[in-house]
Amino acid sequence: MTKNTNLPRWLLKPMHLGCLLILCQAASALAGPREQALQIHNRLAAVPPSQEVLLEMSELIANGQVRAAVRTAMDTETFYSITLKDMATPWTNRDQNQFAALNDYTATFIGLVIDGADIRTLLYDDVIYVSTANGLPPHSNSNNAHYEAIEQQGISLRDTLDGRTQSSVTGLPSEATAGVMTSRAGARAFFYAGTNRAMFRFTLLNHLCRDLEQVHDAAPPPDRIRQDVSRSPGGDSRVFLNNCMGCHNGMDPMAQAYAYYEWQYDPDSDPEGGAGHLTYNRDGDTDPQTGTRVVAKYHINANTFRYGYATPDDSWENYWRDGANAALGWDDSLEGRGQGAKTMGRELAHSDAFASCQVEKVFRKVCLRRPANAEDRELLGLATQEFKANDYNLRTVFEETAIHCMGD
């Protein structure tokens, strides 16, 4: 091994590696205002600051105005176009690809952060964000050209994103809008083909930080598990009882909220559905296969277990309010049941799990690591309390986390 002559010989011995780590930690703890300012800006804005901004932030930190320094970094355009965009983009596709193009899902998340809005509305409000810049293609229900042009032309998200009612932009009835779940990007990813369970699973994963295995509970009744789920996969009913039932008994009653939505596309000319659009069966609409407003995919493979639940409408119920998953912290002011995606999205977004998930995601984005010690866990708890106390404004979480990790 080549010797590093820039280090004392004793530090090259394995038995002294622990001492090296202690020295590195001490160096971080002794970082001055300039180093802390640089760290904050790099983590929040994803780029080094200009000399003028670095000097401004350093002076603020030296004068004890750390939060003001953090807000200076958050006022940088790249906080929105890089940090927030990279954070949200994996939520918008099944592959969790961070490098997908800007779309109405990510733009709506970014816009809510810009405006300091209640981030819970991401899952249920009649809201969508578009750019007010001149010369852009208008928002379209059948393509992503508006948002791709924003990126291609380098248009500021901070200065041009504007919140609109989703119903006025997309034509969905207001009662059918459910934030990013009914955005074009969300629908394209999670209402495409399948049985609409993907929308529920990925919403749970992306916004409550729980995949189905983590909420598995065989205790709730299986009375609303659909007909397409075999009760004896491979001829063995134990597989259903020990594995399948513990997910479907909670998921299927909730995913029923999406029963009137479909991603419409031509499977022959457009097998990936990229040029498709979201449809919704309004009052009076009838699906030719089901004879009701319920889309055909909810009755797919009905002969797999014909005694299973035949979805009649979009009513949903949260069976997880009791038992092990009560630990997700459901809002007692809500009924735990309702009609459609909007009310079900509110049920998810008003849980304690949603709040703590947002805080953890911000921590990992800003600190570039998972929470690792008692101080980190204390920060997560305090930041979650602050998040709730400030009407679920996600900007406060970025502030608290950046201050906590500015010496990393």
ROLUMFI-534007 format. One line per 2 residues: number of its first residue (from 1); their letters; for each residue x, y, z of C-alpha. Coordinates in steps of 0.5 Angstrom, whole numbers, plus 500, padded with zeros to 3 digits. Example, Ala and Ser with C-alpha at 12.3 -4.5 7.8 and 13.67 -1.06 7.14 Angstrom:
BEGIN
1 = AS = 525/491/516 ~ 527/498/514
//
This chain:
BEGIN
1 = MT = 500/500/500 ~ 503/507/498
3 = KN = 504/511/504 ~ 501/518/505
5 = TN = 506/522/507 ~ 502/528/509
7 = LP = 499/524/515 ~ 503/522/521
9 = RW = 506/515/521 ~ 502/513/527
11 = LL = 495/515/524 ~ 497/510/518
13 = KP = 496/504/523 ~ 489/501/524
15 = MH = 489/501/531 ~ 489/509/531
17 = LG = 483/509/526 ~ 479/511/532
19 = CL = 483/517/534 ~ 483/519/527
21 = LI = 475/519/527 ~ 475/523/533
23 = LC = 480/528/530 ~ 475/529/524
25 = QA = 469/530/529 ~ 473/535/533
27 = AS = 475/539/526 ~ 467/539/524
29 = AL = 465/542/531 ~ 470/547/531
31 = AG = 468/549/524 ~ 467/557/524
33 = PR = 461/561/521 ~ 464/561/514
35 = EQ = 465/553/514 ~ 458/553/517
37 = AL = 455/557/511 ~ 458/553/506
39 = QI = 455/547/509 ~ 448/550/509
41 = HN = 448/553/502 ~ 451/546/499
43 = RL = 446/542/503 ~ 440/546/501
45 = AA = 442/549/494 ~ 446/544/492
47 = VP = 451/549/489 ~ 456/553/492
49 = PS = 454/560/494 ~ 457/566/491
51 = QE = 462/570/495 ~ 457/575/496
53 = VL = 452/570/499 ~ 457/566/503
55 = LE = 460/573/506 ~ 452/575/508
57 = MS = 451/568/511 ~ 457/568/515
59 = EL = 456/574/518 ~ 449/572/520
61 = IA = 452/566/523 ~ 457/570/527
63 = NG = 452/574/529 ~ 447/569/532
65 = QV = 442/569/526 ~ 443/562/524
67 = RA = 436/561/521 ~ 436/568/517
69 = AV = 442/565/514 ~ 439/558/512
71 = RT = 433/562/509 ~ 438/566/505
73 = AM = 440/559/502 ~ 433/557/501
75 = DT = 432/563/497 ~ 436/560/492
77 = ET = 433/558/485 ~ 437/551/486
79 = FY = 433/550/492 ~ 427/549/488
81 = SI = 430/546/481 ~ 435/541/484
83 = TL = 434/540/491 ~ 426/539/492
85 = KD = 425/537/485 ~ 430/531/486
87 = MA = 427/530/493 ~ 420/529/490
89 = TP = 421/526/483 ~ 422/519/485
91 = WT = 415/519/488 ~ 412/520/481
93 = NR = 414/513/478 ~ 414/506/479
95 = DQ = 422/505/478 ~ 423/511/483
97 = NQ = 427/514/478 ~ 430/521/481
99 = FA = 432/523/474 ~ 425/523/471
101 = AL = 423/530/468 ~ 419/535/472
103 = ND = 412/534/472 ~ 405/537/475
105 = YT = 406/532/481 ~ 413/535/482
107 = AT = 411/542/481 ~ 405/542/485
109 = FI = 410/539/491 ~ 415/545/490
111 = GL = 409/550/489 ~ 406/548/496
113 = VI = 413/549/499 ~ 415/555/496
115 = DG = 408/558/498 ~ 409/555/505
117 = AD = 402/552/505 ~ 400/546/509
119 = IR = 404/540/505 ~ 398/535/507
121 = TL = 394/538/502 ~ 398/535/497
123 = LY = 394/528/498 ~ 387/531/497
125 = DD = 386/539/495 ~ 384/541/489
127 = VI = 391/544/487 ~ 396/544/481
129 = YV = 402/548/480 ~ 403/551/473
131 = ST = 408/556/470 ~ 406/563/469
133 = AN = 412/564/464 ~ 411/566/457
135 = GL = 412/562/451 ~ 410/555/454
137 = PP = 406/550/452 ~ 399/550/456
139 = HS = 398/544/461 ~ 395/538/457
141 = NS = 392/532/460 ~ 395/528/455
143 = NN = 402/530/455 ~ 408/533/459
145 = AH = 410/539/455 ~ 409/544/459
147 = YE = 413/542/465 ~ 419/539/460
149 = AI = 419/546/457 ~ 420/549/464
151 = EQ = 426/545/465 ~ 429/546/458
153 = QG = 428/553/458 ~ 431/554/465
155 = IS = 425/558/467 ~ 425/559/475
157 = LR = 420/555/479 ~ 421/560/485
159 = DT = 419/566/481 ~ 413/563/476
161 = LD = 410/557/479 ~ 403/559/481
163 = GR = 397/555/484 ~ 391/554/481
165 = TQ = 385/549/482 ~ 386/543/479
167 = SS = 379/542/477 ~ 380/549/473
169 = VT = 386/546/469 ~ 384/539/468
171 = GL = 377/539/468 ~ 376/534/473
173 = PS = 370/535/478 ~ 373/539/484
175 = EA = 370/533/488 ~ 374/528/484
177 = TA = 381/532/485 ~ 386/529/490
179 = GV = 392/533/490 ~ 398/529/486
181 = MT = 394/523/486 ~ 390/526/481
183 = SR = 395/529/477 ~ 397/527/470
185 = AG = 404/524/473 ~ 401/521/479
187 = AR = 395/518/474 ~ 400/516/469
189 = AF = 404/512/474 ~ 399/509/478
191 = FY = 393/508/475 ~ 396/505/469
193 = AG = 393/498/467 ~ 393/494/474
195 = TN = 388/494/479 ~ 389/501/482
197 = RA = 392/498/488 ~ 399/501/486
199 = MF = 396/508/487 ~ 395/506/494
201 = RF = 401/502/495 ~ 406/508/492
203 = TL = 402/513/496 ~ 403/509/503
205 = LN = 411/508/501 ~ 412/515/499
207 = HL = 408/519/504 ~ 408/515/510
209 = CR = 414/512/509 ~ 411/505/510
211 = DL = 411/499/505 ~ 405/494/505
213 = EQ = 410/489/509 ~ 411/494/514
215 = VH = 403/495/515 ~ 402/487/515
217 = DA = 397/485/520 ~ 392/479/519
219 = AP = 387/481/525 ~ 383/486/521
221 = PP = 377/482/517 ~ 378/480/510
223 = DR = 371/482/508 ~ 373/487/503
225 = IR = 378/483/499 ~ 376/483/492
227 = QD = 375/477/488 ~ 381/477/484
229 = VS = 385/475/490 ~ 386/467/491
231 = RS = 384/465/497 ~ 389/459/496
233 = PG = 395/461/492 ~ 398/455/489
235 = GD = 393/450/492 ~ 395/452/499
237 = SR = 390/457/503 ~ 396/458/508
239 = VF = 399/462/503 ~ 393/467/503
241 = LN = 392/467/511 ~ 399/468/513
243 = NC = 401/473/507 ~ 396/475/502
245 = MG = 391/477/507 ~ 395/481/512
247 = CH = 396/486/506 ~ 389/486/502
249 = NG = 385/486/508 ~ 387/493/510
251 = MD = 389/496/503 ~ 383/493/499
253 = PM = 378/497/503 ~ 382/504/502
255 = AQ = 384/503/495 ~ 376/502/493
257 = AY = 377/510/494 ~ 380/510/487
259 = AY = 374/506/484 ~ 372/511/479
261 = YE = 379/513/476 ~ 382/510/470
263 = WQ = 388/511/465 ~ 385/511/458
265 = YD = 390/510/453 ~ 391/506/446
267 = PD = 394/499/448 ~ 396/498/441
269 = SD = 399/505/438 ~ 401/507/445
271 = PE = 403/500/450 ~ 406/504/455
273 = GG = 400/509/456 ~ 405/515/455
275 = AG = 400/519/451 ~ 394/517/455
277 = HL = 390/521/460 ~ 386/520/466
279 = TY = 379/519/466 ~ 373/519/472
281 = NR = 366/516/472 ~ 362/522/474
283 = DG = 355/521/477 ~ 351/518/471
285 = DT = 357/515/468 ~ 356/507/467
287 = DP = 362/503/465 ~ 360/498/460
289 = QT = 363/492/463 ~ 361/493/471
291 = GT = 354/497/469 ~ 356/502/475
293 = RV = 361/508/476 ~ 366/503/478
295 = VA = 371/502/472 ~ 372/495/469
297 = KY = 379/493/473 ~ 376/493/480
299 = HI = 372/487/477 ~ 378/483/473
301 = NA = 379/476/474 ~ 372/476/478
303 = NT = 372/468/478 ~ 379/467/481
305 = FR = 375/467/488 ~ 367/469/486
307 = YG = 365/469/493 ~ 370/475/494
309 = YA = 368/483/495 ~ 365/485/488
311 = TP = 366/493/489 ~ 360/497/488
313 = DD = 362/504/489 ~ 368/508/491
315 = SW = 366/508/499 ~ 372/506/503
317 = EN = 374/505/510 ~ 380/505/514
319 = YW = 381/498/518 ~ 388/500/520
321 = RD = 385/505/526 ~ 385/499/530
323 = GA = 390/494/532 ~ 397/494/530
325 = NA = 397/500/525 ~ 393/504/530
327 = AL = 400/506/531 ~ 400/510/525
329 = GW = 397/516/529 ~ 390/517/525
331 = DD = 386/523/526 ~ 381/522/531
333 = SL = 377/528/528 ~ 376/524/522
335 = EG = 371/518/521 ~ 376/513/518
337 = RG = 371/512/512 ~ 368/516/506
339 = QG = 367/517/499 ~ 373/517/494
341 = AK = 380/519/493 ~ 379/526/496
343 = TM = 377/524/503 ~ 381/518/503
345 = GR = 387/522/502 ~ 386/527/507
347 = EL = 385/520/512 ~ 393/519/510
349 = AH = 395/526/510 ~ 393/527/517
351 = SD = 396/521/520 ~ 402/522/525
353 = AF = 406/517/520 ~ 405/522/514
355 = AS = 408/528/519 ~ 414/524/521
357 = CQ = 415/521/514 ~ 416/528/511
359 = VE = 421/530/517 ~ 425/524/516
361 = KV = 425/525/508 ~ 428/532/509
363 = FR = 433/530/514 ~ 436/525/509
365 = KV = 436/530/504 ~ 439/535/507
367 = CL = 444/531/512 ~ 445/526/506
369 = RR = 445/520/511 ~ 440/517/516
371 = PA = 438/519/523 ~ 444/515/527
373 = NA = 444/517/534 ~ 440/520/540
375 = ED = 441/527/538 ~ 438/526/531
377 = RE = 432/522/534 ~ 431/528/538
379 = LL = 432/533/532 ~ 426/529/529
381 = GL = 422/529/534 ~ 422/536/535
383 = AT = 422/538/528 ~ 416/534/527
385 = QE = 413/538/533 ~ 415/544/530
387 = FK = 412/542/523 ~ 405/541/526
389 = AN = 405/547/530 ~ 407/551/524
391 = DY = 401/549/520 ~ 405/543/516
393 = NL = 409/548/513 ~ 415/544/510
395 = RT = 420/550/510 ~ 420/550/518
397 = VF = 423/542/517 ~ 428/544/512
399 = EE = 431/550/517 ~ 431/546/523
401 = TA = 435/540/519 ~ 440/545/516
403 = IH = 442/548/523 ~ 442/541/526
405 = CM = 447/538/520 ~ 451/544/519
407 = GD = 457/542/523 ~ 457/535/519
//
